[in-house]
Structure formats: structure tokens, C-alpha cells
Amino acid sequence: MVKGVRKTPTQSRAQVTVDAILEATTQLLAHNGTVTTNSIAERAGVSIGTLYQYFQDRDAILCALLTRHLAADQLQLPRCSDAEIPLPEQAGRCVAAACRLRRDPVVDGALSLASEAQTQPIRLRAERAFADRLWPAVQRRLPAACREDVAVLVHGLSAALDHGARTGWLDDDAQEAALADELTLMVVGLLTADRDQWRRATAETPRSLGSGAAWRLFRARRDVALLGHWAKQPPKQPRARATFDAIVDATGALLGRQDTVSADHIAAQAGVSVGTVYRYFTDKYGAIGQFGANQLAWFTEGFVDASANILGKQPGRAVQQLVRLGLNPVRSRIVRRVRRIALVKGEGQVMRDHLAHLSSRVSPLILHHALCGVDAAYLPFAFWAVEGVAMRVDLEDGMPKDPEGFGRLVEASAVLVFAFCSTNREVWRAVRLGEAPFEAMHQPPGVPLPRRLRQVR
């Protein structure tokens, strides 16, 4: 049952009322792009009291509509699973269907207006259903593929299309077609890569990728600017900054060892009064959010430093190490809690800003690499595809207990990123037209580069 739905209709008359409310919401989103409970009730021809009998608020209506809409769209998926047509065409049909779904007024309106904390679980369920429908067709065509490949594609494409919707790529037919072609390359690149060659070149297996500690707290090597709007009174003096940092560090320590955290707990852990905690933060969520923001800043610092390895002798292995570095924190219960609190408190934009900043720092290293075949305009979609996988690990509580499954996600994500970034687009066009084999689009992940090409500035 969707959160916020107060009563499920059991009689036909009540079902007619609920259907009228959802249909009115659909019409308003299509015509106006926004809705209120009053406008929905007026369009549906019911009183506002009747509306509130069934739904707690506008978000509950939008989530119920999104759930119904995504479930109905699943009926169209078999059209994308015809094993008789060439793989590039099949992949192109699936990507085109995903683009149409993401720019649908109902889906776009619900995702734009409703709380991310409520819409994310709904989308995850729909994406799992999509992956379950798609997996048999992929398995018949490509016996060496694994379920994690399909999971990476589905969740990665979903996140990439979200980025496309937010940045206007889906508002123009020509831009949407160009983006769909790039995302189709992403699909075909992952599914046709020689995984045995990849493992030999990277000297890693899914089990080795998923082994080891899940995460550690990042410690600052340089002072970082405070991120987000978590602190109501940022410290200005060194003594105040030390107290502030002690509160934030105490919050992180508590998150790591207990399920509940309060302002009293934070104050006791930091050795300060509760009043001091409230001097800097409105509530405990402010301290938790600031802890998460600091971790993001320090993580980005370490990630950018590590990304210099992209210019090393084995670019495939370097990409895989970076993907693992990017996904590994989400295996931690601490990080998952911080991410969820950020969504509940409406601070999802902080994480998007962080990813945009990380992308801007790492992109020049990739774009100047000798093997790079992707245009700068499309490179951020690779970062967002990995974020889609991180979102899945974030919401999948069982994943940290399955190291090999996590390793398969890391490997599939790395293969996707490497193929997407290294494929020559002229070769890809030939592959899509059936004029070149799939092998032609894959660069060797472990071939050393000439010394003169390693130090690119």
C-alpha cells in the first residue's frame, strides 16, 4: 500500500471516486504541470473532505498515481524483449521506451512534485519488475550475462534519464534522440563486453571486488568548506569551529554504533551541553546532515586524487577501482542512513550538487585520455548511471551481506563506464548498422599506453 493512502476502496462506488481523483490528477499534470489538493478535488467533482478520506495529502495522490502508471507500463515491456531482432535495435527500442516513460507528464510531474523519500521506493519496485521481465530475454541471447548486468542497466539508465530530464535533454526531440543513441551504446557496450578478458586485464573477480571492509570514516587532510544548509549558525572563530567539529564527529560515532540518535546523545558524546548543540543546529537531523556533508567533501577530495590513476598503464583496472571507491561507502549502514535522512529532509539536491562537482573535477582527466571516445556533453551520464547503482545498494539492505553480489555490481558498472567512455562513436554507428562486429567497439582494458600519452595535461 502506498504511504499516505488512508483508505483502500472496497466498493465499486468508492473505487469510482478514487479513479476520478487519479484521473483528475493526470489531466492537471498534462495541462498545467502542477497540482494542489483543491484543484484535484475541483476537477474530480468531489469535495475536499472526500479527497482526504482516501489520501493524506498531495504527495500521497501523486505516489498512488505513479504506482499505477508504472505498473500499467510494464505491460509494454515484452515488445522490447523480442529476441529475433538485432541487439542494437532491441536495446534502442528499450531505451526509447524508457525516454518516453520518463518524459510522460504523470511520471515527470510525480517525480518533480512529490517527496523523493516517497517516490524512490516506488521506482525501485518498478525497476525490479522491469529487470525481472528483461532478464529472460538477455539470458537467452547472452548466456554469459548475469542478473547484476541487467540490474546495472535498469537502475543506471533510470538515474541517467533523471539527469536528462532535470537538465532539459528530454525537452527537445533532436537532443532526446542523440541521448537515446548514447544510452543505447551504454547498454550494448555492457552486454557485449568480453568479461573473461576484462577479469584477466584487471586481475580482479567479483569475489575479490566485494571483499574487504565496506567503508571507513573519511578524515580531512585539508579544511573543507561547509556544504549544504544544515548548520543554522556556521562557526567563525577557531574555538567555535572546534566545538562544531566535535559535535559533528560525535554524531558520526553514534550513527556507527546505535540505531537511535538524539540531541542529548550527541551532546553527551561531544562533551558539550544540549544548548550548544542547538546553537549550531535546529535538530539532530542538522548534525547528521552536516556529518554527511563533510563526508561527501572529504570523499570527493580522495576520489579526485585517486582518479589520476585513469592515466595509468591499465585504464580498465583504474576505472574499476574508481567505481568500487564510489560504490563502497553505500554498503555502510551509516552512509545509507545519512542518504535517507537527506531525502526525508528534502536535501536530495545536496547529493546531486556533490555528484555534479565530482563530475566536473574528474571529467577533464577522462576527456584528455588517449582512449576517450565520449563527448563532454554526454560524459556526466556515466556518473549518473553509477549513482543509479548506488541508489539500489542504498535501498537494498541485503546487498552488504552478499560480497560477491556487490562485486558483480561493481564489475558490471565498471565495464559499462569503460565501454561508454572508450568506444569510438564512428565504430559504434557501424556496429549499430550491422557493418561491424561488436568486438570492434571494445578497447582492450589492459593494454599499456605509450609513455608520451600517459602524462596528459
GUDRENRO-219972 format. One record per residue (C-alpha): residue in three letters; z, x, y. Coordinates in steps of 0.25 Angstrom, whole numbers, padded with zeros to 4 digits. Layout:
BEGIN
{rec 'ALA'; {Z; X; Y}}
...
END
This chain:
BEGIN
{rec 'MET'; {0000; 0000; 0000}}
{rec 'VAL'; {-0004; 0005; 0014}}
{rec 'LYS'; {0008; 0009; 0022}}
{rec 'GLY'; {0011; -0001; 0033}}
{rec 'VAL'; {0005; -0013; 0025}}
{rec 'ARG'; {0017; -0023; 0026}}
{rec 'LYS'; {0011; -0034; 0016}}
{rec 'THR'; {0001; -0034; 0006}}
{rec 'PRO'; {-0007; -0047; 0005}}
{rec 'THR'; {-0005; -0055; -0008}}
{rec 'GLN'; {-0012; -0068; -0004}}
{rec 'SER'; {-0027; -0070; 0000}}
{rec 'ARG'; {-0023; -0075; 0014}}
{rec 'ALA'; {-0015; -0063; 0017}}
{rec 'GLN'; {-0026; -0054; 0011}}
{rec 'VAL'; {-0036; -0060; 0021}}
{rec 'THR'; {-0026; -0057; 0033}}
{rec 'VAL'; {-0025; -0043; 0029}}
{rec 'ASP'; {-0040; -0041; 0027}}
{rec 'ALA'; {-0042; -0047; 0040}}
{rec 'ILE'; {-0033; -0037; 0047}}
{rec 'LEU'; {-0040; -0026; 0040}}
{rec 'GLU'; {-0054; -0031; 0043}}
{rec 'ALA'; {-0050; -0033; 0058}}
{rec 'THR'; {-0045; -0018; 0058}}
{rec 'THR'; {-0058; -0014; 0052}}
{rec 'GLN'; {-0066; -0021; 0063}}
{rec 'LEU'; {-0058; -0016; 0074}}
{rec 'LEU'; {-0059; -0001; 0069}}
{rec 'ALA'; {-0074; -0003; 0068}}
{rec 'HIS'; {-0075; -0009; 0082}}
{rec 'ASN'; {-0064; -0002; 0090}}
{rec 'GLY'; {-0059; 0010; 0082}}
{rec 'THR'; {-0045; 0006; 0085}}
{rec 'VAL'; {-0036; -0006; 0081}}
{rec 'THR'; {-0022; -0012; 0084}}
{rec 'THR'; {-0014; -0022; 0076}}
{rec 'ASN'; {-0016; -0032; 0087}}
{rec 'SER'; {-0032; -0030; 0087}}
{rec 'ILE'; {-0032; -0031; 0072}}
{rec 'ALA'; {-0024; -0044; 0072}}
{rec 'GLU'; {-0033; -0050; 0082}}
{rec 'ARG'; {-0046; -0046; 0075}}
{rec 'ALA'; {-0040; -0051; 0061}}
{rec 'GLY'; {-0036; -0064; 0067}}
{rec 'VAL'; {-0021; -0063; 0063}}
{rec 'SER'; {-0008; -0062; 0071}}
{rec 'ILE'; {-0002; -0048; 0073}}
{rec 'GLY'; {0010; -0053; 0065}}
{rec 'THR'; {0001; -0056; 0053}}
{rec 'LEU'; {-0005; -0042; 0054}}
{rec 'TYR'; {0009; -0036; 0054}}
{rec 'GLN'; {0013; -0044; 0042}}
{rec 'TYR'; {0003; -0035; 0034}}
{rec 'PHE'; {0003; -0022; 0042}}
{rec 'GLN'; {0013; -0014; 0049}}
{rec 'ASP'; {0004; -0008; 0059}}
{rec 'ARG'; {-0010; -0004; 0063}}
{rec 'ASP'; {-0009; 0009; 0054}}
{rec 'ALA'; {-0006; 0000; 0042}}
{rec 'ILE'; {-0018; -0008; 0044}}
{rec 'LEU'; {-0027; 0004; 0046}}
{rec 'CYS'; {-0022; 0010; 0034}}
{rec 'ALA'; {-0024; -0002; 0025}}
{rec 'LEU'; {-0038; -0003; 0031}}
{rec 'LEU'; {-0040; 0011; 0028}}
{rec 'THR'; {-0035; 0010; 0014}}
{rec 'ARG'; {-0044; -0002; 0011}}
{rec 'HIS'; {-0056; 0005; 0017}}
{rec 'LEU'; {-0055; 0018; 0010}}
{rec 'ALA'; {-0053; 0010; -0003}}
{rec 'ALA'; {-0065; 0002; -0001}}
{rec 'ASP'; {-0073; 0015; 0002}}
{rec 'GLN'; {-0070; 0020; -0012}}
{rec 'LEU'; {-0080; 0010; -0018}}
{rec 'GLN'; {-0091; 0018; -0011}}
{rec 'LEU'; {-0087; 0031; -0017}}
{rec 'PRO'; {-0095; 0030; -0030}}
{rec 'ARG'; {-0108; 0031; -0022}}
{rec 'CYS'; {-0104; 0045; -0019}}
{rec 'SER'; {-0102; 0049; -0033}}
{rec 'ASP'; {-0116; 0048; -0039}}
{rec 'ALA'; {-0117; 0060; -0048}}
{rec 'GLU'; {-0133; 0058; -0049}}
{rec 'ILE'; {-0135; 0063; -0034}}
{rec 'PRO'; {-0135; 0078; -0030}}
{rec 'LEU'; {-0121; 0083; -0026}}
{rec 'PRO'; {-0124; 0085; -0011}}
{rec 'GLU'; {-0129; 0071; -0010}}
{rec 'GLN'; {-0117; 0065; -0017}}
{rec 'ALA'; {-0108; 0073; -0008}}
{rec 'GLY'; {-0116; 0069; 0004}}
{rec 'ARG'; {-0114; 0055; 0001}}
{rec 'CYS'; {-0099; 0056; -0001}}
{rec 'VAL'; {-0097; 0064; 0012}}
{rec 'ALA'; {-0106; 0053; 0019}}
{rec 'ALA'; {-0097; 0042; 0014}}
{rec 'ALA'; {-0085; 0049; 0018}}
{rec 'CYS'; {-0090; 0051; 0032}}
{rec 'ARG'; {-0094; 0036; 0033}}
{rec 'LEU'; {-0080; 0033; 0028}}
{rec 'ARG'; {-0073; 0042; 0038}}
{rec 'ARG'; {-0080; 0036; 0050}}
{rec 'ASP'; {-0078; 0022; 0045}}
{rec 'PRO'; {-0071; 0014; 0057}}
{rec 'VAL'; {-0060; 0010; 0047}}
{rec 'VAL'; {-0057; 0023; 0042}}
{rec 'ASP'; {-0059; 0031; 0055}}
{rec 'GLY'; {-0050; 0020; 0062}}
{rec 'ALA'; {-0039; 0020; 0052}}
{rec 'LEU'; {-0038; 0035; 0051}}
{rec 'SER'; {-0039; 0037; 0067}}
{rec 'LEU'; {-0028; 0026; 0070}}
{rec 'ALA'; {-0019; 0025; 0058}}
{rec 'SER'; {-0008; 0036; 0055}}
{rec 'GLU'; {-0013; 0048; 0047}}
{rec 'ALA'; {0000; 0047; 0039}}
{rec 'GLN'; {-0004; 0033; 0034}}
{rec 'THR'; {-0019; 0036; 0033}}
{rec 'GLN'; {-0018; 0049; 0025}}
{rec 'PRO'; {-0013; 0043; 0012}}
{rec 'ILE'; {-0023; 0032; 0012}}
{rec 'ARG'; {-0034; 0042; 0014}}
{rec 'LEU'; {-0029; 0051; 0003}}
{rec 'ARG'; {-0029; 0040; -0007}}
{rec 'ALA'; {-0043; 0036; -0003}}
{rec 'GLU'; {-0048; 0051; -0004}}
{rec 'ARG'; {-0041; 0052; -0018}}
{rec 'ALA'; {-0049; 0040; -0023}}
{rec 'PHE'; {-0062; 0046; -0017}}
{rec 'ALA'; {-0059; 0059; -0025}}
{rec 'ASP'; {-0056; 0051; -0037}}
{rec 'ARG'; {-0069; 0044; -0036}}
{rec 'LEU'; {-0077; 0056; -0033}}
{rec 'TRP'; {-0071; 0065; -0043}}
{rec 'PRO'; {-0078; 0060; -0056}}
{rec 'ALA'; {-0092; 0062; -0049}}
{rec 'VAL'; {-0088; 0076; -0045}}
{rec 'GLN'; {-0083; 0079; -0059}}
{rec 'ARG'; {-0096; 0074; -0065}}
{rec 'ARG'; {-0105; 0082; -0056}}
{rec 'LEU'; {-0096; 0095; -0055}}
{rec 'PRO'; {-0087; 0097; -0067}}
{rec 'ALA'; {-0081; 0109; -0061}}
{rec 'ALA'; {-0075; 0102; -0049}}
{rec 'CYS'; {-0060; 0097; -0049}}
{rec 'ARG'; {-0053; 0086; -0043}}
{rec 'GLU'; {-0048; 0094; -0032}}
{rec 'ASP'; {-0062; 0097; -0027}}
{rec 'VAL'; {-0064; 0082; -0025}}
{rec 'ALA'; {-0051; 0081; -0018}}
{rec 'VAL'; {-0054; 0092; -0008}}
{rec 'LEU'; {-0068; 0086; -0005}}
{rec 'VAL'; {-0062; 0072; -0003}}
{rec 'HIS'; {-0050; 0076; 0005}}
{rec 'GLY'; {-0057; 0087; 0012}}
{rec 'LEU'; {-0069; 0078; 0017}}
{rec 'SER'; {-0059; 0067; 0021}}
{rec 'ALA'; {-0052; 0077; 0031}}
{rec 'ALA'; {-0065; 0083; 0035}}
{rec 'LEU'; {-0071; 0069; 0039}}
{rec 'ASP'; {-0058; 0066; 0046}}
{rec 'HIS'; {-0060; 0078; 0055}}
{rec 'GLY'; {-0075; 0074; 0057}}
{rec 'ALA'; {-0070; 0060; 0061}}
{rec 'ARG'; {-0060; 0066; 0071}}
{rec 'THR'; {-0070; 0075; 0077}}
{rec 'GLY'; {-0082; 0066; 0079}}
{rec 'TRP'; {-0091; 0071; 0067}}
{rec 'LEU'; {-0092; 0057; 0061}}
{rec 'ASP'; {-0095; 0050; 0075}}
{rec 'ASP'; {-0110; 0055; 0075}}
{rec 'ASP'; {-0120; 0053; 0063}}
{rec 'ALA'; {-0126; 0067; 0064}}
{rec 'GLN'; {-0113; 0074; 0064}}
{rec 'GLU'; {-0108; 0066; 0053}}
{rec 'ALA'; {-0120; 0069; 0045}}
{rec 'ALA'; {-0118; 0084; 0047}}
{rec 'LEU'; {-0104; 0083; 0044}}
{rec 'ALA'; {-0107; 0076; 0031}}
{rec 'ASP'; {-0116; 0087; 0027}}
{rec 'GLU'; {-0106; 0097; 0029}}
{rec 'LEU'; {-0095; 0090; 0021}}
{rec 'THR'; {-0105; 0087; 0010}}
{rec 'LEU'; {-0107; 0103; 0009}}
{rec 'MET'; {-0092; 0103; 0008}}
{rec 'VAL'; {-0092; 0094; -0004}}
{rec 'VAL'; {-0104; 0101; -0011}}
{rec 'GLY'; {-0098; 0115; -0008}}
{rec 'LEU'; {-0085; 0112; -0015}}
{rec 'LEU'; {-0091; 0105; -0027}}
{rec 'THR'; {-0102; 0115; -0030}}
{rec 'ALA'; {-0094; 0128; -0028}}
{rec 'ASP'; {-0092; 0137; -0040}}
{rec 'ARG'; {-0077; 0136; -0042}}
{rec 'ASP'; {-0077; 0148; -0052}}
{rec 'GLN'; {-0084; 0157; -0043}}
{rec 'TRP'; {-0074; 0153; -0032}}
{rec 'ARG'; {-0062; 0156; -0040}}
{rec 'ARG'; {-0067; 0169; -0044}}
{rec 'ALA'; {-0070; 0173; -0029}}
{rec 'THR'; {-0057; 0168; -0024}}
{rec 'ALA'; {-0049; 0173; -0036}}
{rec 'GLU'; {-0041; 0160; -0036}}
{rec 'THR'; {-0039; 0148; -0045}}
{rec 'PRO'; {-0033; 0134; -0041}}
{rec 'ARG'; {-0020; 0138; -0048}}
{rec 'SER'; {-0019; 0151; -0040}}
{rec 'LEU'; {-0022; 0144; -0027}}
{rec 'GLY'; {-0012; 0133; -0030}}
{rec 'SER'; {-0001; 0143; -0034}}
{rec 'GLY'; {0010; 0149; -0025}}
{rec 'ALA'; {0019; 0144; -0014}}
{rec 'ALA'; {0014; 0131; -0008}}
{rec 'TRP'; {0018; 0135; 0006}}
{rec 'ARG'; {0027; 0143; 0015}}
{rec 'LEU'; {0032; 0141; 0029}}
{rec 'PHE'; {0024; 0148; 0039}}
{rec 'ARG'; {0031; 0157; 0049}}
{rec 'ALA'; {0025; 0160; 0062}}
{rec 'ARG'; {0020; 0174; 0065}}
{rec 'ARG'; {0017; 0171; 0079}}
{rec 'ASP'; {0023; 0160; 0088}}
{rec 'VAL'; {0014; 0147; 0088}}
{rec 'ALA'; {0012; 0136; 0098}}
{rec 'LEU'; {0020; 0123; 0094}}
{rec 'LEU'; {0010; 0113; 0088}}
{rec 'GLY'; {0009; 0098; 0089}}
{rec 'HIS'; {0019; 0089; 0097}}
{rec 'TRP'; {0031; 0090; 0088}}
{rec 'ALA'; {0041; 0096; 0098}}
{rec 'LYS'; {0045; 0087; 0109}}
{rec 'GLN'; {0051; 0100; 0117}}
{rec 'PRO'; {0044; 0113; 0113}}
{rec 'PRO'; {0053; 0125; 0115}}
{rec 'LYS'; {0050; 0134; 0127}}
{rec 'GLN'; {0061; 0145; 0126}}
{rec 'PRO'; {0063; 0155; 0115}}
{rec 'ARG'; {0077; 0149; 0111}}
{rec 'ALA'; {0072; 0135; 0111}}
{rec 'ARG'; {0060; 0139; 0102}}
{rec 'ALA'; {0069; 0146; 0092}}
{rec 'THR'; {0077; 0133; 0091}}
{rec 'PHE'; {0064; 0125; 0090}}
{rec 'ASP'; {0058; 0134; 0079}}
{rec 'ALA'; {0072; 0133; 0071}}
{rec 'ILE'; {0070; 0118; 0071}}
{rec 'VAL'; {0056; 0119; 0066}}
{rec 'ASP'; {0059; 0129; 0056}}
{rec 'ALA'; {0071; 0121; 0051}}
{rec 'THR'; {0062; 0109; 0049}}
{rec 'GLY'; {0053; 0116; 0041}}
{rec 'ALA'; {0064; 0122; 0032}}
{rec 'LEU'; {0069; 0108; 0030}}
{rec 'LEU'; {0056; 0102; 0026}}
{rec 'GLY'; {0055; 0112; 0015}}
{rec 'ARG'; {0067; 0108; 0008}}
{rec 'GLN'; {0071; 0094; 0010}}
{rec 'ASP'; {0064; 0080; 0011}}
{rec 'THR'; {0070; 0075; 0024}}
{rec 'VAL'; {0072; 0082; 0037}}
{rec 'SER'; {0079; 0076; 0049}}
{rec 'ALA'; {0082; 0082; 0063}}
{rec 'ASP'; {0097; 0084; 0058}}
{rec 'HIS'; {0092; 0093; 0046}}
{rec 'ILE'; {0083; 0101; 0056}}
{rec 'ALA'; {0094; 0103; 0066}}
{rec 'ALA'; {0103; 0108; 0055}}
{rec 'GLN'; {0093; 0117; 0049}}
{rec 'ALA'; {0089; 0123; 0062}}
{rec 'GLY'; {0104; 0125; 0067}}
{rec 'VAL'; {0102; 0116; 0079}}
{rec 'SER'; {0106; 0103; 0084}}
{rec 'VAL'; {0099; 0090; 0081}}
{rec 'GLY'; {0097; 0088; 0096}}
{rec 'THR'; {0090; 0102; 0097}}
{rec 'VAL'; {0080; 0097; 0086}}
{rec 'TYR'; {0078; 0084; 0095}}
{rec 'ARG'; {0076; 0093; 0107}}
{rec 'TYR'; {0063; 0098; 0101}}
{rec 'PHE'; {0058; 0087; 0092}}
{rec 'THR'; {0058; 0072; 0093}}
{rec 'ASP'; {0062; 0071; 0078}}
{rec 'LYS'; {0062; 0078; 0065}}
{rec 'TYR'; {0047; 0076; 0064}}
{rec 'GLY'; {0044; 0084; 0076}}
{rec 'ALA'; {0051; 0096; 0070}}
{rec 'ILE'; {0044; 0094; 0057}}
{rec 'GLY'; {0031; 0093; 0064}}
{rec 'GLN'; {0034; 0106; 0072}}
{rec 'PHE'; {0037; 0113; 0060}}
{rec 'GLY'; {0023; 0109; 0054}}
{rec 'ALA'; {0016; 0112; 0067}}
{rec 'ASN'; {0022; 0126; 0067}}
{rec 'GLN'; {0018; 0128; 0052}}
{rec 'LEU'; {0004; 0124; 0056}}
{rec 'ALA'; {0003; 0134; 0067}}
{rec 'TRP'; {0008; 0145; 0058}}
{rec 'PHE'; {0000; 0141; 0047}}
{rec 'THR'; {-0013; 0142; 0056}}
{rec 'GLU'; {-0009; 0155; 0060}}
{rec 'GLY'; {-0008; 0160; 0046}}
{rec 'PHE'; {-0021; 0153; 0042}}
{rec 'VAL'; {-0029; 0159; 0053}}
{rec 'ASP'; {-0024; 0173; 0050}}
{rec 'ALA'; {-0028; 0171; 0035}}
{rec 'SER'; {-0041; 0165; 0038}}
{rec 'ALA'; {-0046; 0179; 0041}}
{rec 'ASN'; {-0048; 0181; 0026}}
{rec 'ILE'; {-0060; 0172; 0027}}
{rec 'LEU'; {-0068; 0184; 0032}}
{rec 'GLY'; {-0063; 0192; 0019}}
{rec 'LYS'; {-0071; 0196; 0007}}
{rec 'GLN'; {-0069; 0183; -0001}}
{rec 'PRO'; {-0071; 0171; 0009}}
{rec 'GLY'; {-0069; 0161; -0003}}
{rec 'ARG'; {-0055; 0166; -0006}}
{rec 'ALA'; {-0051; 0167; 0009}}
{rec 'VAL'; {-0055; 0153; 0011}}
{rec 'GLN'; {-0047; 0148; -0001}}
{rec 'GLN'; {-0035; 0156; 0003}}
{rec 'LEU'; {-0036; 0149; 0017}}
{rec 'VAL'; {-0038; 0135; 0011}}
{rec 'ARG'; {-0026; 0138; 0002}}
{rec 'LEU'; {-0018; 0142; 0014}}
{rec 'GLY'; {-0022; 0130; 0021}}
{rec 'LEU'; {-0018; 0120; 0010}}
{rec 'ASN'; {-0006; 0127; 0005}}
{rec 'PRO'; {0004; 0122; 0015}}
{rec 'VAL'; {0001; 0108; 0012}}
{rec 'ARG'; {0007; 0110; -0002}}
{rec 'SER'; {0021; 0111; 0005}}
{rec 'ARG'; {0030; 0099; 0006}}
{rec 'ILE'; {0034; 0104; 0020}}
{rec 'VAL'; {0019; 0104; 0025}}
{rec 'ARG'; {0016; 0091; 0019}}
{rec 'ARG'; {0028; 0084; 0025}}
{rec 'VAL'; {0024; 0090; 0039}}
{rec 'ARG'; {0010; 0086; 0038}}
{rec 'ARG'; {0014; 0071; 0034}}
{rec 'ILE'; {0024; 0071; 0045}}
{rec 'ALA'; {0014; 0075; 0055}}
{rec 'LEU'; {0005; 0064; 0051}}
{rec 'VAL'; {0016; 0054; 0051}}
{rec 'LYS'; {0020; 0058; 0065}}
{rec 'GLY'; {0005; 0057; 0070}}
{rec 'GLU'; {0003; 0072; 0071}}
{rec 'GLY'; {-0009; 0074; 0062}}
{rec 'GLN'; {-0017; 0079; 0074}}
{rec 'VAL'; {-0008; 0091; 0074}}
{rec 'MET'; {-0013; 0095; 0060}}
{rec 'ARG'; {-0027; 0092; 0064}}
{rec 'ASP'; {-0025; 0101; 0076}}
{rec 'HIS'; {-0020; 0112; 0067}}
{rec 'LEU'; {-0032; 0112; 0058}}
{rec 'ALA'; {-0041; 0112; 0070}}
{rec 'HIS'; {-0034; 0124; 0075}}
{rec 'LEU'; {-0034; 0131; 0062}}
{rec 'SER'; {-0049; 0128; 0060}}
{rec 'SER'; {-0052; 0134; 0074}}
{rec 'ARG'; {-0045; 0147; 0070}}
{rec 'VAL'; {-0051; 0149; 0056}}
{rec 'SER'; {-0065; 0143; 0059}}
{rec 'PRO'; {-0071; 0156; 0066}}
{rec 'LEU'; {-0067; 0164; 0054}}
{rec 'ILE'; {-0075; 0155; 0045}}
{rec 'LEU'; {-0087; 0153; 0054}}
{rec 'HIS'; {-0089; 0168; 0056}}
{rec 'HIS'; {-0088; 0171; 0042}}
{rec 'ALA'; {-0101; 0176; 0035}}
{rec 'LEU'; {-0101; 0165; 0025}}
{rec 'CYS'; {-0099; 0154; 0034}}
{rec 'GLY'; {-0109; 0143; 0034}}
{rec 'VAL'; {-0102; 0131; 0041}}
{rec 'ASP'; {-0104; 0127; 0055}}
{rec 'ALA'; {-0092; 0128; 0064}}
{rec 'ALA'; {-0092; 0113; 0067}}
{rec 'TYR'; {-0090; 0110; 0052}}
{rec 'LEU'; {-0080; 0121; 0048}}
{rec 'PRO'; {-0068; 0112; 0052}}
{rec 'PHE'; {-0071; 0102; 0042}}
{rec 'ALA'; {-0068; 0113; 0031}}
{rec 'PHE'; {-0054; 0114; 0037}}
{rec 'TRP'; {-0052; 0099; 0037}}
{rec 'ALA'; {-0057; 0098; 0023}}
{rec 'VAL'; {-0045; 0107; 0019}}
{rec 'GLU'; {-0036; 0099; 0027}}
{rec 'GLY'; {-0040; 0087; 0019}}
{rec 'VAL'; {-0036; 0094; 0006}}
{rec 'ALA'; {-0023; 0098; 0013}}
{rec 'MET'; {-0020; 0083; 0017}}
{rec 'ARG'; {-0022; 0080; 0002}}
{rec 'VAL'; {-0012; 0090; -0002}}
{rec 'ASP'; {-0003; 0085; 0009}}
{rec 'LEU'; {-0003; 0071; 0003}}
{rec 'GLU'; {-0003; 0075; -0012}}
{rec 'ASP'; {0011; 0078; -0015}}
{rec 'GLY'; {0007; 0083; -0029}}
{rec 'MET'; {-0002; 0094; -0025}}
{rec 'PRO'; {0008; 0105; -0022}}
{rec 'LYS'; {0013; 0103; -0037}}
{rec 'ASP'; {-0001; 0106; -0042}}
{rec 'PRO'; {-0004; 0120; -0038}}
{rec 'GLU'; {-0017; 0120; -0046}}
{rec 'GLY'; {-0022; 0107; -0039}}
{rec 'PHE'; {-0019; 0113; -0026}}
{rec 'GLY'; {-0026; 0126; -0029}}
{rec 'ARG'; {-0039; 0117; -0033}}
{rec 'LEU'; {-0038; 0110; -0019}}
{rec 'VAL'; {-0037; 0124; -0012}}
{rec 'GLU'; {-0049; 0129; -0020}}
{rec 'ALA'; {-0058; 0117; -0018}}
{rec 'SER'; {-0054; 0117; -0003}}
{rec 'ALA'; {-0058; 0132; -0002}}
{rec 'VAL'; {-0071; 0130; -0009}}
{rec 'LEU'; {-0074; 0118; 0000}}
{rec 'VAL'; {-0071; 0126; 0012}}
{rec 'PHE'; {-0079; 0139; 0008}}
{rec 'ALA'; {-0091; 0131; 0003}}
{rec 'PHE'; {-0091; 0123; 0016}}
{rec 'CYS'; {-0090; 0135; 0025}}
{rec 'SER'; {-0099; 0145; 0018}}
{rec 'THR'; {-0111; 0136; 0014}}
{rec 'ASN'; {-0124; 0139; 0021}}
{rec 'ARG'; {-0128; 0126; 0027}}
{rec 'GLU'; {-0143; 0128; 0025}}
{rec 'VAL'; {-0140; 0131; 0010}}
{rec 'TRP'; {-0131; 0118; 0010}}
{rec 'ARG'; {-0143; 0110; 0015}}
{rec 'ALA'; {-0152; 0116; 0004}}
{rec 'VAL'; {-0141; 0112; -0006}}
{rec 'ARG'; {-0140; 0098; -0001}}
{rec 'LEU'; {-0155; 0096; -0002}}
{rec 'GLY'; {-0155; 0102; -0016}}
{rec 'GLU'; {-0163; 0114; -0013}}
{rec 'ALA'; {-0152; 0124; -0016}}
{rec 'PRO'; {-0141; 0124; -0027}}
{rec 'PHE'; {-0126; 0122; -0024}}
{rec 'GLU'; {-0123; 0137; -0027}}
{rec 'ALA'; {-0131; 0141; -0014}}
{rec 'MET'; {-0121; 0135; -0005}}
{rec 'HIS'; {-0109; 0142; -0010}}
{rec 'GLN'; {-0106; 0156; -0005}}
{rec 'PRO'; {-0099; 0166; -0014}}
{rec 'PRO'; {-0084; 0165; -0010}}
{rec 'GLY'; {-0080; 0179; -0015}}
{rec 'VAL'; {-0092; 0188; -0010}}
{rec 'PRO'; {-0087; 0199; -0001}}
{rec 'LEU'; {-0094; 0199; 0013}}
{rec 'PRO'; {-0100; 0211; 0019}}
{rec 'ARG'; {-0089; 0219; 0027}}
{rec 'ARG'; {-0096; 0216; 0040}}
{rec 'LEU'; {-0095; 0201; 0038}}
{rec 'ARG'; {-0080; 0201; 0036}}
{rec 'GLN'; {-0075; 0204; 0050}}
{rec 'VAL'; {-0082; 0193; 0057}}
{rec 'ARG'; {-0076; 0190; 0071}}
END
